[in-house]
Amino acid sequence: MNTLFKNQLEQISRREFLQMTRTALVASFWLPFLNGKNLTHLESVADDKPLLGRILVDRALVFDQPSLSGKVLKAFQRDLVVTITHITLGDKEPTYNRLWYELNGEGYVHSGSVQPVDIIQNPILISIPENGQLAEVTVPFTDTIWNLRRPDSHAYRLYYSTVYWITAIEKDEKGKTWYKIFDDKWNMYYYAEPAHLRPVNKQEVEPLSPNVPADEKKIEIRLEKQVVIAYEAGNPVFMTRTATGAHFSDGDYRTPTGDYMTNRKRPSRHMAGGDPAAPTGYDLPGIPWVSYLTKSGISFHGTYWHNDYGRPRSHGCINLSPTAAKWVYRWCLPVVPLTETFFDADKGTAVKVVN
């Protein structure tokens, strides 16, 4: 569990909250809710439904125990979808993220290399709004094509929790229905399997805490502890682990300290080489729930290429889980209508980045 929401933070005293944000507990801040027991499921997954995971790296090492000092049994390859049979806390390394997954009952993989996913098939739309329809991928991944007349013209692989704009519904020569998706980075189109995308409705992007005055909403990013905290009138209502900018061999991309404002937003963005979130050679379509802090592109956004929060590893942006990024997108100002692909305002919510 990377994120604590208002109802959970209300269970913590002011003293306990300050202790969590000052000590190493912030690296595993789900611990107060475990009562000394192993975590057996994620709160977003029903108990009667198996939890699935997608491998995020080329070779995910499988250990005989939840520890980097354990025996390596095998390796799982990128994009393999496996059953998460158990979730537990490992030993003290890595200190920033002690969560491990037992996969297929075959051994343990560190959670940073596994994206929890689902497989949900969706009804196919027969029409969309004039301005397009925002939709979210609800399967581990789905492969798209460039041309309906050439089903072998493979385009992007779209991953679970990513978000896209459907601009048309078309049929191929065999009568099969496809969603036409606009690529906002390259100004091109490709086609996706419609059952794999869920239309986003108006209710799920409605603003959170709309009655709280704008000047009483504030966000703090703590770089040393790698956490994001949102406050209403000085009270914490949201806390999540993050992965901010790091120093790489090709340059210093550490997220700069200072005061910022979330006055620009996109529900979806294709980030590629040249964007702060994507190092050279990366190509990341459908990044969800983007709330910008700077004109150069540094932003809060959902992340699907790693599940490794608690240490700097981005090219400047504030990586969040898709669930956390969506909460920030809905809670901070300005409010963005569902029909808008990009929204720019004079004012937004205050954000302070501190060491």
N, C-alpha and C positions, 0 to 999 in steps of 0.2 A: 504494500500500500504506500504509494508515493505522496498521497495528498490527504490532508485533513480539512474537513469542511466545518461550517459554523456550528452545527449541532455537536460535532465531536470536540471542537475547541472549547465549547461551553462547559464540557466536563472537566476541563483542566483549569486549575487555579492560576491566578496571575503569577504567583511565585513559581509554579511548575512550568508555566509557559516560558518565563524568563530563563529558567534553568535549562530547558530544552534548547533554546536558541543560543545559549552561551557555551554549551558543552558538546561532547561527541554524540550525545543522544540525538542531535539533529540529523545525524547520518542514518539513524534507524528509528525515526520517531513514531513508528507504529508500535514499538515495544510496550509503551504504557497500556496498550489495548489488548495485549496478548495474555496478560496475567500469568506469565511464565511458561505458556504453552506454545507449541509449534503452530504456525499458521497453516490451516488445512485447506483454505480456499480463499479466493479473492472476493471481496464484497460485491463486485459487479457481476458475478457468475452465480447462477442458480445452483443449489446443492445437488439437484437431480440431473444436471447436465455436465458432461465431461468438459474440462477446460483444455483447450488446444493451444499450442505454441508454434510460432514460425521461427526457424533458425535465421539469425540476422548476419552471421559472419560466414566466411568461406569454410572454416573448420572450427566447429564448436566442440571443444574437448569434453568428453564424458568421463567423470570420475566415479570411483566406487563409493565415495562419501562426499558430503557437501563441504569440500575443502580443497584448496589449491595444492595442498601437500598430499592429497590422496593419490591413488593409483589411476593412471589414465587407461580406460577400458577401450575406448574407440573415439571416433569423431563423427559428428553429424554435419552434413553439408548445408550450405545456404539454401533457404526457401523450403527445406524439408518441413512438413507439418507433422507434429507429433502430439501425443496426449501427455498433458502434465498430470502425472499421477500423484504427486505430493509437492507441497511447498513448505520449505523450512528455512530456518536461520542456520547459516554455516558458522565456521570459526571466525576468528577476528580479522582475517584477511579475505578480500579487501575491506578495510575498515569503513569505507564510505558506503558500501552496499553489501550487506551480509545475506541477502536473499538468494536462495538456490531453488532450482526446480528439478524434481525427479521426472525424467522423461521416459515414457513407455515402460516404466518399471525396469529400465536397463541401466540406470546410473544417473548421476547428478550433473547438471550444467548450470553455470552461474547465470543468474537472471538477466544480467546485462546483455547477453547474447540471444535472448529469446523474447519475441513479442507475443504476449497473450492475444489470441485471435478467436474468431468464431466463424461459423459457416451458416449464413442466413440467406435464403433465396427470397427474392422480393417479387411482388406482382408487377407486371409490365405496364407502364403508362401507355395510354392511347393518345394523350395530348400533353403539352407543356405550356406554361405561360409564355407570352410574347417575348419577354426579356430573358427567357431561359429558366432552367430548373437546377438548383443546387442539389447534389446527390453525394452520398457517402458509400464507399466500398465496404461491403459486409461479409466478404469472404477473405481467406488468407491472402490471395492475390488473384488477379484476373488479367489475362493477356489481351491486348487490343490490336486492331489492324488499321492500316492506313487507307485501304481501298476495298469497298464492298465487292468489287469484281475480282479481287485477288485475296482470298482468305488466308493465303500464306504470306501476305505482306505485313509481317509482325511489326507492331509499333511498341508503345511503352507497356511495361508490366505495372499494373496499378495495385497498390497494397492496401491491406486492411486499415480502416480508419482515415484514409485519405479522402479528399473532397474535390469535386469537379463540377463544372458547369455543363449541363446538357443543353445543347442549342437546337436539336432537332431529333425527330424519331423517323428512321428510314428503314426500308426493307431491301434485302439483297435480291438477286435474281431467283433464288429459291423460295422467296417469301419470308425469310427469317427476319425478325425485327432486331434492329440495333439502335443504340443511343449514339448520337453524334456529339462529340466532346470538343470544345474549343480549348486549345493550348494557349494560355495567356503569356507565355514566355516567347514562343517562336511564331505566334499568330498562324497556327496551322490547326488542322482538324484530324481526329482519328475516331474510331468506332469501338464501342465497348458492349459486352454482353449485358443486356438490360436487367436480367435477374440478379446480377451481382452488385447492383447499385440501388441504394435506398434513398428516395426523395427526402430531403430535409424540409420539415414543415415549419410554419411560422412560429408555433408555440415553443419549439425547442431552441429558438434563438432570441426569444423575448428577453429584455433586459432583466438582470438580477438586481434586487434592492433599488428599484427605480425611485423610491420615495426618500432615499438618503440624499441629502444635499451634496452637490458635486464637490464642494470644498471639504467635505468630511470623508471622502473616499481617497485613500492613498495606498500605494504599493511600494514595498521595500524589497530590493534584491540584495541579499547578503552574499558577497562573492566568496569569502572564506568558508562559510558554512554551506554554500550552494543551496540556498533556500529562497523562496519567494513568499512574502507575507502580504496579505491584503488587510487593510484596516478600515473600519467604519467608526468615525468619531473616536479614534484612538484604540478601539477594541479589535483584536484579530478575528477575522471571520473566515480566513482561508490561509492555508499554509501548504506549500508543495516543494518537493525537491526539484532541482533543476540541474542543467549542465550548461554553463556559460562559456564564454570565449577562452581559448587557451593559447599558449605559445607553442608554435609548431616550427619544424625545421625550415619551412618556407616563409615564415614571418610571425610577427607578434599580433595575434588576433584577440587578445584579452579584452573582455567587455569593459569599456571605460567607466570609471566612477563619475558621478555627477547627478544633476537633476534633469529629468526628461518629462515627456508628456505623450500619452497615447492618443494622438489626434488623427492618426490614419490607420485604416483597417482594410483587410481583405479576408473573406472567408476561405479563400483558396489561392495558392500561389505556386507556380512552377519556379523553383530556384535552381540555378545551374551555375557553372563557373562564372565568377565575377560577383555573385551575391555573397553577402557576409555569412549566410548559413551554409554555403556550399563551397568547399575547397575546389581548386582547379581539378577538372576531370569529373566532378560529381554532377549528376543530372537527376533532380528530385522533383518530379511532378506532384501536384495535388497536396502540397503542404497545407495542413488545415489550421484555420482560426488564427490568422496573423494580425497582431496588434503592434504597430511600428512605434519605435521610440525615437529614431533619427531618420533624417532624409537619406542617409547612406544605406538604409535598409535594416539596421539592427532592430530586432523585434522579439516579442514573445511569439512562439508558434508551436504547434503540435509536431511531434517527432515520431517517425516510424522506422528509421534505419538503425536505431539503437534503443535499448531499454536500460541505459546505464547512467542513471541520475545520481548526483552527489559528487561529481568531479568535473572540472572544466574540460570540455572536449569539442566545443563548437568553434566556428569562425566569426565569433562576435555576438551571435544571437543568444537568446535565452531559451534553450530547448526545454520543452515541457512535454508531459504525456498528452496525447490528444484530448483526454477528458479534462485535464487541468487547463490546457490552452483554451478550450471552449468556454470554461468557466470564466477565465480572465476576459476573453472576448465579449462575453455577455455582460459581465459586471462593470468593466471600465467604460468610460465615455470616450467617444460619442456612441450613441445608439445607431446601429446600422440596419436599415431595412433589408429584408431577405432578398429583395430584387436587385440589390447593388453588388456589383462585382468589385468595386473599389470605392472607398468613402474617405473623404478628406474634410476636416473641420478646423476651425480656428483654435478650439480648445479641446482638451481631453482630461484624463485622470493623471494626477501627479505621480511620478515614479522617481524614487531615489535609489541610486546604485551606490552601495558602500562596500568597503573591504571587509 
